[in-house]
Amino acid sequence: MSDVINDAPHHDAVLDTSGLYCPEPIMLMHNKVRDMASGDILKVIATDPATTRDVPKFCQFLGHELVSQASDTEQYYYFIRLA
């Protein structure tokens, strides 16, 4: 986990969806990005393995850039630059 923290890109906001399962993380992401500006970077923390599929599709569908993603034994981390 230390590599994830040390190598993390700059981010403007954090959304922690730990403990939530599909579709809740994506629903919360939709709500969060509405409050952010184009070019901002959102850090998403998740525990649901389905996010490895859902977050890239979310980005592709809405035109956001998935800057990076990483995981450790308990969590998944996503850094998304908003379109």
Phi and psi restraints in degrees (range 20) as a CNS / XPLOR table:
assign (resid 1 and name C) (resid 2 and name N)
       (resid 2 and name CA) (resid 2 and name C) 1.0 -61.6 20.0 2
assign (resid 2 and name N) (resid 2 and name CA)
       (resid 2 and name C) (resid 3 and name N) 1.0 -35.2 20.0 2
assign (resid 2 and name C) (resid 3 and name N)
       (resid 3 and name CA) (resid 3 and name C) 1.0 -64.0 20.0 2
assign (resid 3 and name N) (resid 3 and name CA)
       (resid 3 and name C) (resid 4 and name N) 1.0 -39.0 20.0 2
assign (resid 3 and name C) (resid 4 and name N)
       (resid 4 and name CA) (resid 4 and name C) 1.0 -62.1 20.0 2
assign (resid 4 and name N) (resid 4 and name CA)
       (resid 4 and name C) (resid 5 and name N) 1.0 -44.1 20.0 2
assign (resid 4 and name C) (resid 5 and name N)
       (resid 5 and name CA) (resid 5 and name C) 1.0 -70.6 20.0 2
assign (resid 5 and name N) (resid 5 and name CA)
       (resid 5 and name C) (resid 6 and name N) 1.0 -44.9 20.0 2
assign (resid 5 and name C) (resid 6 and name N)
       (resid 6 and name CA) (resid 6 and name C) 1.0 -68.6 20.0 2
assign (resid 6 and name N) (resid 6 and name CA)
       (resid 6 and name C) (resid 7 and name N) 1.0 -33.0 20.0 2
assign (resid 6 and name C) (resid 7 and name N)
       (resid 7 and name CA) (resid 7 and name C) 1.0 -97.1 20.0 2
assign (resid 7 and name N) (resid 7 and name CA)
       (resid 7 and name C) (resid 8 and name N) 1.0 7.9 20.0 2
assign (resid 7 and name C) (resid 8 and name N)
       (resid 8 and name CA) (resid 8 and name C) 1.0 -67.3 20.0 2
assign (resid 8 and name N) (resid 8 and name CA)
       (resid 8 and name C) (resid 9 and name N) 1.0 134.1 20.0 2
assign (resid 8 and name C) (resid 9 and name N)
       (resid 9 and name CA) (resid 9 and name C) 1.0 -66.9 20.0 2
assign (resid 9 and name N) (resid 9 and name CA)
       (resid 9 and name C) (resid 10 and name N) 1.0 159.0 20.0 2
assign (resid 9 and name C) (resid 10 and name N)
       (resid 10 and name CA) (resid 10 and name C) 1.0 -56.3 20.0 2
assign (resid 10 and name N) (resid 10 and name CA)
       (resid 10 and name C) (resid 11 and name N) 1.0 142.6 20.0 2
assign (resid 10 and name C) (resid 11 and name N)
       (resid 11 and name CA) (resid 11 and name C) 1.0 -140.8 20.0 2
assign (resid 11 and name N) (resid 11 and name CA)
       (resid 11 and name C) (resid 12 and name N) 1.0 151.4 20.0 2
assign (resid 11 and name C) (resid 12 and name N)
       (resid 12 and name CA) (resid 12 and name C) 1.0 -95.8 20.0 2
assign (resid 12 and name N) (resid 12 and name CA)
       (resid 12 and name C) (resid 13 and name N) 1.0 -21.7 20.0 2
assign (resid 12 and name C) (resid 13 and name N)
       (resid 13 and name CA) (resid 13 and name C) 1.0 -154.6 20.0 2
assign (resid 13 and name N) (resid 13 and name CA)
       (resid 13 and name C) (resid 14 and name N) 1.0 157.3 20.0 2
assign (resid 13 and name C) (resid 14 and name N)
       (resid 14 and name CA) (resid 14 and name C) 1.0 -125.2 20.0 2
assign (resid 14 and name N) (resid 14 and name CA)
       (resid 14 and name C) (resid 15 and name N) 1.0 136.7 20.0 2
assign (resid 14 and name C) (resid 15 and name N)
       (resid 15 and name CA) (resid 15 and name C) 1.0 -124.4 20.0 2
assign (resid 15 and name N) (resid 15 and name CA)
       (resid 15 and name C) (resid 16 and name N) 1.0 113.3 20.0 2
assign (resid 15 and name C) (resid 16 and name N)
       (resid 16 and name CA) (resid 16 and name C) 1.0 -99.2 20.0 2
assign (resid 16 and name N) (resid 16 and name CA)
       (resid 16 and name C) (resid 17 and name N) 1.0 110.1 20.0 2
assign (resid 16 and name C) (resid 17 and name N)
       (resid 17 and name CA) (resid 17 and name C) 1.0 -106.6 20.0 2
assign (resid 17 and name N) (resid 17 and name CA)
       (resid 17 and name C) (resid 18 and name N) 1.0 20.4 20.0 2
assign (resid 17 and name C) (resid 18 and name N)
       (resid 18 and name CA) (resid 18 and name C) 1.0 -54.5 20.0 2
assign (resid 18 and name N) (resid 18 and name CA)
       (resid 18 and name C) (resid 19 and name N) 1.0 134.6 20.0 2
assign (resid 18 and name C) (resid 19 and name N)
       (resid 19 and name CA) (resid 19 and name C) 1.0 87.3 20.0 2
assign (resid 19 and name N) (resid 19 and name CA)
       (resid 19 and name C) (resid 20 and name N) 1.0 -7.0 20.0 2
assign (resid 19 and name C) (resid 20 and name N)
       (resid 20 and name CA) (resid 20 and name C) 1.0 -99.8 20.0 2
assign (resid 20 and name N) (resid 20 and name CA)
       (resid 20 and name C) (resid 21 and name N) 1.0 150.4 20.0 2
assign (resid 20 and name C) (resid 21 and name N)
       (resid 21 and name CA) (resid 21 and name C) 1.0 -122.2 20.0 2
assign (resid 21 and name N) (resid 21 and name CA)
       (resid 21 and name C) (resid 22 and name N) 1.0 158.8 20.0 2
assign (resid 21 and name C) (resid 22 and name N)
       (resid 22 and name CA) (resid 22 and name C) 1.0 -46.4 20.0 2
assign (resid 22 and name N) (resid 22 and name CA)
       (resid 22 and name C) (resid 23 and name N) 1.0 130.4 20.0 2
assign (resid 22 and name C) (resid 23 and name N)
       (resid 23 and name CA) (resid 23 and name C) 1.0 -101.1 20.0 2
assign (resid 23 and name N) (resid 23 and name CA)
       (resid 23 and name C) (resid 24 and name N) 1.0 7.8 20.0 2
assign (resid 23 and name C) (resid 24 and name N)
       (resid 24 and name CA) (resid 24 and name C) 1.0 -58.1 20.0 2
assign (resid 24 and name N) (resid 24 and name CA)
       (resid 24 and name C) (resid 25 and name N) 1.0 -44.8 20.0 2
assign (resid 24 and name C) (resid 25 and name N)
       (resid 25 and name CA) (resid 25 and name C) 1.0 -57.7 20.0 2
assign (resid 25 and name N) (resid 25 and name CA)
       (resid 25 and name C) (resid 26 and name N) 1.0 -41.0 20.0 2
assign (resid 25 and name C) (resid 26 and name N)
       (resid 26 and name CA) (resid 26 and name C) 1.0 -70.5 20.0 2
assign (resid 26 and name N) (resid 26 and name CA)
       (resid 26 and name C) (resid 27 and name N) 1.0 -38.2 20.0 2
assign (resid 26 and name C) (resid 27 and name N)
       (resid 27 and name CA) (resid 27 and name C) 1.0 -62.3 20.0 2
assign (resid 27 and name N) (resid 27 and name CA)
       (resid 27 and name C) (resid 28 and name N) 1.0 -42.7 20.0 2
assign (resid 27 and name C) (resid 28 and name N)
       (resid 28 and name CA) (resid 28 and name C) 1.0 -67.0 20.0 2
assign (resid 28 and name N) (resid 28 and name CA)
       (resid 28 and name C) (resid 29 and name N) 1.0 -35.4 20.0 2
assign (resid 28 and name C) (resid 29 and name N)
       (resid 29 and name CA) (resid 29 and name C) 1.0 -63.2 20.0 2
assign (resid 29 and name N) (resid 29 and name CA)
       (resid 29 and name C) (resid 30 and name N) 1.0 -43.2 20.0 2
assign (resid 29 and name C) (resid 30 and name N)
       (resid 30 and name CA) (resid 30 and name C) 1.0 -56.5 20.0 2
assign (resid 30 and name N) (resid 30 and name CA)
       (resid 30 and name C) (resid 31 and name N) 1.0 -45.8 20.0 2
assign (resid 30 and name C) (resid 31 and name N)
       (resid 31 and name CA) (resid 31 and name C) 1.0 -65.7 20.0 2
assign (resid 31 and name N) (resid 31 and name CA)
       (resid 31 and name C) (resid 32 and name N) 1.0 -41.4 20.0 2
assign (resid 31 and name C) (resid 32 and name N)
       (resid 32 and name CA) (resid 32 and name C) 1.0 -66.4 20.0 2
assign (resid 32 and name N) (resid 32 and name CA)
       (resid 32 and name C) (resid 33 and name N) 1.0 -44.6 20.0 2
assign (resid 32 and name C) (resid 33 and name N)
       (resid 33 and name CA) (resid 33 and name C) 1.0 -65.9 20.0 2
assign (resid 33 and name N) (resid 33 and name CA)
       (resid 33 and name C) (resid 34 and name N) 1.0 -22.8 20.0 2
assign (resid 33 and name C) (resid 34 and name N)
       (resid 34 and name CA) (resid 34 and name C) 1.0 -63.7 20.0 2
assign (resid 34 and name N) (resid 34 and name CA)
       (resid 34 and name C) (resid 35 and name N) 1.0 -28.6 20.0 2
assign (resid 34 and name C) (resid 35 and name N)
       (resid 35 and name CA) (resid 35 and name C) 1.0 -91.2 20.0 2
assign (resid 35 and name N) (resid 35 and name CA)
       (resid 35 and name C) (resid 36 and name N) 1.0 3.9 20.0 2
assign (resid 35 and name C) (resid 36 and name N)
       (resid 36 and name CA) (resid 36 and name C) 1.0 -115.9 20.0 2
assign (resid 36 and name N) (resid 36 and name CA)
       (resid 36 and name C) (resid 37 and name N) 1.0 164.3 20.0 2
assign (resid 36 and name C) (resid 37 and name N)
       (resid 37 and name CA) (resid 37 and name C) 1.0 -99.1 20.0 2
assign (resid 37 and name N) (resid 37 and name CA)
       (resid 37 and name C) (resid 38 and name N) 1.0 157.7 20.0 2
assign (resid 37 and name C) (resid 38 and name N)
       (resid 38 and name CA) (resid 38 and name C) 1.0 -57.7 20.0 2
assign (resid 38 and name N) (resid 38 and name CA)
       (resid 38 and name C) (resid 39 and name N) 1.0 134.5 20.0 2
assign (resid 38 and name C) (resid 39 and name N)
       (resid 39 and name CA) (resid 39 and name C) 1.0 92.9 20.0 2
assign (resid 39 and name N) (resid 39 and name CA)
       (resid 39 and name C) (resid 40 and name N) 1.0 -17.5 20.0 2
assign (resid 39 and name C) (resid 40 and name N)
       (resid 40 and name CA) (resid 40 and name C) 1.0 -65.2 20.0 2
assign (resid 40 and name N) (resid 40 and name CA)
       (resid 40 and name C) (resid 41 and name N) 1.0 153.9 20.0 2
assign (resid 40 and name C) (resid 41 and name N)
       (resid 41 and name CA) (resid 41 and name C) 1.0 -112.9 20.0 2
assign (resid 41 and name N) (resid 41 and name CA)
       (resid 41 and name C) (resid 42 and name N) 1.0 126.7 20.0 2
assign (resid 41 and name C) (resid 42 and name N)
       (resid 42 and name CA) (resid 42 and name C) 1.0 -103.6 20.0 2
assign (resid 42 and name N) (resid 42 and name CA)
       (resid 42 and name C) (resid 43 and name N) 1.0 127.8 20.0 2
assign (resid 42 and name C) (resid 43 and name N)
       (resid 43 and name CA) (resid 43 and name C) 1.0 -95.8 20.0 2
assign (resid 43 and name N) (resid 43 and name CA)
       (resid 43 and name C) (resid 44 and name N) 1.0 125.3 20.0 2
assign (resid 43 and name C) (resid 44 and name N)
       (resid 44 and name CA) (resid 44 and name C) 1.0 -114.3 20.0 2
assign (resid 44 and name N) (resid 44 and name CA)
       (resid 44 and name C) (resid 45 and name N) 1.0 131.2 20.0 2
assign (resid 44 and name C) (resid 45 and name N)
       (resid 45 and name CA) (resid 45 and name C) 1.0 -112.3 20.0 2
assign (resid 45 and name N) (resid 45 and name CA)
       (resid 45 and name C) (resid 46 and name N) 1.0 130.5 20.0 2
assign (resid 45 and name C) (resid 46 and name N)
       (resid 46 and name CA) (resid 46 and name C) 1.0 -141.5 20.0 2
assign (resid 46 and name N) (resid 46 and name CA)
       (resid 46 and name C) (resid 47 and name N) 1.0 159.2 20.0 2
assign (resid 46 and name C) (resid 47 and name N)
       (resid 47 and name CA) (resid 47 and name C) 1.0 -118.1 20.0 2
assign (resid 47 and name N) (resid 47 and name CA)
       (resid 47 and name C) (resid 48 and name N) 1.0 -11.8 20.0 2
assign (resid 47 and name C) (resid 48 and name N)
       (resid 48 and name CA) (resid 48 and name C) 1.0 -80.2 20.0 2
assign (resid 48 and name N) (resid 48 and name CA)
       (resid 48 and name C) (resid 49 and name N) 1.0 118.6 20.0 2
assign (resid 48 and name C) (resid 49 and name N)
       (resid 49 and name CA) (resid 49 and name C) 1.0 -59.3 20.0 2
assign (resid 49 and name N) (resid 49 and name CA)
       (resid 49 and name C) (resid 50 and name N) 1.0 -23.4 20.0 2
assign (resid 49 and name C) (resid 50 and name N)
       (resid 50 and name CA) (resid 50 and name C) 1.0 -64.5 20.0 2
assign (resid 50 and name N) (resid 50 and name CA)
       (resid 50 and name C) (resid 51 and name N) 1.0 -19.2 20.0 2
assign (resid 50 and name C) (resid 51 and name N)
       (resid 51 and name CA) (resid 51 and name C) 1.0 -66.1 20.0 2
assign (resid 51 and name N) (resid 51 and name CA)
       (resid 51 and name C) (resid 52 and name N) 1.0 -22.6 20.0 2
assign (resid 51 and name C) (resid 52 and name N)
       (resid 52 and name CA) (resid 52 and name C) 1.0 -63.8 20.0 2
assign (resid 52 and name N) (resid 52 and name CA)
       (resid 52 and name C) (resid 53 and name N) 1.0 -23.9 20.0 2
assign (resid 52 and name C) (resid 53 and name N)
       (resid 53 and name CA) (resid 53 and name C) 1.0 -96.3 20.0 2
assign (resid 53 and name N) (resid 53 and name CA)
       (resid 53 and name C) (resid 54 and name N) 1.0 -43.5 20.0 2
assign (resid 53 and name C) (resid 54 and name N)
       (resid 54 and name CA) (resid 54 and name C) 1.0 -73.2 20.0 2
assign (resid 54 and name N) (resid 54 and name CA)
       (resid 54 and name C) (resid 55 and name N) 1.0 -39.1 20.0 2
assign (resid 54 and name C) (resid 55 and name N)
       (resid 55 and name CA) (resid 55 and name C) 1.0 -66.7 20.0 2
assign (resid 55 and name N) (resid 55 and name CA)
       (resid 55 and name C) (resid 56 and name N) 1.0 -47.2 20.0 2
assign (resid 55 and name C) (resid 56 and name N)
       (resid 56 and name CA) (resid 56 and name C) 1.0 -59.6 20.0 2
assign (resid 56 and name N) (resid 56 and name CA)
       (resid 56 and name C) (resid 57 and name N) 1.0 -37.3 20.0 2
assign (resid 56 and name C) (resid 57 and name N)
       (resid 57 and name CA) (resid 57 and name C) 1.0 -67.5 20.0 2
assign (resid 57 and name N) (resid 57 and name CA)
       (resid 57 and name C) (resid 58 and name N) 1.0 -39.4 20.0 2
assign (resid 57 and name C) (resid 58 and name N)
       (resid 58 and name CA) (resid 58 and name C) 1.0 -56.9 20.0 2
assign (resid 58 and name N) (resid 58 and name CA)
       (resid 58 and name C) (resid 59 and name N) 1.0 -48.2 20.0 2
assign (resid 58 and name C) (resid 59 and name N)
       (resid 59 and name CA) (resid 59 and name C) 1.0 -63.6 20.0 2
assign (resid 59 and name N) (resid 59 and name CA)
       (resid 59 and name C) (resid 60 and name N) 1.0 -46.4 20.0 2
assign (resid 59 and name C) (resid 60 and name N)
       (resid 60 and name CA) (resid 60 and name C) 1.0 -62.3 20.0 2
assign (resid 60 and name N) (resid 60 and name CA)
       (resid 60 and name C) (resid 61 and name N) 1.0 -44.2 20.0 2
assign (resid 60 and name C) (resid 61 and name N)
       (resid 61 and name CA) (resid 61 and name C) 1.0 -65.5 20.0 2
assign (resid 61 and name N) (resid 61 and name CA)
       (resid 61 and name C) (resid 62 and name N) 1.0 -38.7 20.0 2
assign (resid 61 and name C) (resid 62 and name N)
       (resid 62 and name CA) (resid 62 and name C) 1.0 -99.2 20.0 2
assign (resid 62 and name N) (resid 62 and name CA)
       (resid 62 and name C) (resid 63 and name N) 1.0 -0.8 20.0 2
assign (resid 62 and name C) (resid 63 and name N)
       (resid 63 and name CA) (resid 63 and name C) 1.0 82.3 20.0 2
assign (resid 63 and name N) (resid 63 and name CA)
       (resid 63 and name C) (resid 64 and name N) 1.0 12.6 20.0 2
assign (resid 63 and name C) (resid 64 and name N)
       (resid 64 and name CA) (resid 64 and name C) 1.0 -80.8 20.0 2
assign (resid 64 and name N) (resid 64 and name CA)
       (resid 64 and name C) (resid 65 and name N) 1.0 158.7 20.0 2
assign (resid 64 and name C) (resid 65 and name N)
       (resid 65 and name CA) (resid 65 and name C) 1.0 -102.2 20.0 2
assign (resid 65 and name N) (resid 65 and name CA)
       (resid 65 and name C) (resid 66 and name N) 1.0 123.8 20.0 2
assign (resid 65 and name C) (resid 66 and name N)
       (resid 66 and name CA) (resid 66 and name C) 1.0 -82.4 20.0 2
assign (resid 66 and name N) (resid 66 and name CA)
       (resid 66 and name C) (resid 67 and name N) 1.0 98.2 20.0 2
assign (resid 66 and name C) (resid 67 and name N)
       (resid 67 and name CA) (resid 67 and name C) 1.0 -67.6 20.0 2
assign (resid 67 and name N) (resid 67 and name CA)
       (resid 67 and name C) (resid 68 and name N) 1.0 -46.3 20.0 2
assign (resid 67 and name C) (resid 68 and name N)
       (resid 68 and name CA) (resid 68 and name C) 1.0 -160.2 20.0 2
assign (resid 68 and name N) (resid 68 and name CA)
       (resid 68 and name C) (resid 69 and name N) 1.0 160.7 20.0 2
assign (resid 68 and name C) (resid 69 and name N)
       (resid 69 and name CA) (resid 69 and name C) 1.0 -145.7 20.0 2
assign (resid 69 and name N) (resid 69 and name CA)
       (resid 69 and name C) (resid 70 and name N) 1.0 148.3 20.0 2
assign (resid 69 and name C) (resid 70 and name N)
       (resid 70 and name CA) (resid 70 and name C) 1.0 -153.4 20.0 2
assign (resid 70 and name N) (resid 70 and name CA)
       (resid 70 and name C) (resid 71 and name N) 1.0 169.1 20.0 2
assign (resid 70 and name C) (resid 71 and name N)
       (resid 71 and name CA) (resid 71 and name C) 1.0 -151.2 20.0 2
assign (resid 71 and name N) (resid 71 and name CA)
       (resid 71 and name C) (resid 72 and name N) 1.0 159.0 20.0 2
assign (resid 71 and name C) (resid 72 and name N)
       (resid 72 and name CA) (resid 72 and name C) 1.0 -125.6 20.0 2
assign (resid 72 and name N) (resid 72 and name CA)
       (resid 72 and name C) (resid 73 and name N) 1.0 -162.3 20.0 2
assign (resid 72 and name C) (resid 73 and name N)
       (resid 73 and name CA) (resid 73 and name C) 1.0 -70.7 20.0 2
assign (resid 73 and name N) (resid 73 and name CA)
       (resid 73 and name C) (resid 74 and name N) 1.0 -16.6 20.0 2
assign (resid 73 and name C) (resid 74 and name N)
       (resid 74 and name CA) (resid 74 and name C) 1.0 -122.3 20.0 2
assign (resid 74 and name N) (resid 74 and name CA)
       (resid 74 and name C) (resid 75 and name N) 1.0 -23.0 20.0 2
assign (resid 74 and name C) (resid 75 and name N)
       (resid 75 and name CA) (resid 75 and name C) 1.0 -138.6 20.0 2
assign (resid 75 and name N) (resid 75 and name CA)
       (resid 75 and name C) (resid 76 and name N) 1.0 160.0 20.0 2
assign (resid 75 and name C) (resid 76 and name N)
       (resid 76 and name CA) (resid 76 and name C) 1.0 -114.9 20.0 2
assign (resid 76 and name N) (resid 76 and name CA)
       (resid 76 and name C) (resid 77 and name N) 1.0 142.5 20.0 2
assign (resid 76 and name C) (resid 77 and name N)
       (resid 77 and name CA) (resid 77 and name C) 1.0 -126.6 20.0 2
assign (resid 77 and name N) (resid 77 and name CA)
       (resid 77 and name C) (resid 78 and name N) 1.0 133.3 20.0 2
assign (resid 77 and name C) (resid 78 and name N)
       (resid 78 and name CA) (resid 78 and name C) 1.0 -131.2 20.0 2
assign (resid 78 and name N) (resid 78 and name CA)
       (resid 78 and name C) (resid 79 and name N) 1.0 140.3 20.0 2
assign (resid 78 and name C) (resid 79 and name N)
       (resid 79 and name CA) (resid 79 and name C) 1.0 -122.0 20.0 2
assign (resid 79 and name N) (resid 79 and name CA)
       (resid 79 and name C) (resid 80 and name N) 1.0 116.7 20.0 2
assign (resid 79 and name C) (resid 80 and name N)
       (resid 80 and name CA) (resid 80 and name C) 1.0 -121.1 20.0 2
assign (resid 80 and name N) (resid 80 and name CA)
       (resid 80 and name C) (resid 81 and name N) 1.0 122.1 20.0 2
assign (resid 80 and name C) (resid 81 and name N)
       (resid 81 and name CA) (resid 81 and name C) 1.0 -90.6 20.0 2
assign (resid 81 and name N) (resid 81 and name CA)
       (resid 81 and name C) (resid 82 and name N) 1.0 123.8 20.0 2
assign (resid 81 and name C) (resid 82 and name N)
       (resid 82 and name CA) (resid 82 and name C) 1.0 -76.1 20.0 2
assign (resid 82 and name N) (resid 82 and name CA)
       (resid 82 and name C) (resid 83 and name N) 1.0 141.6 20.0 2
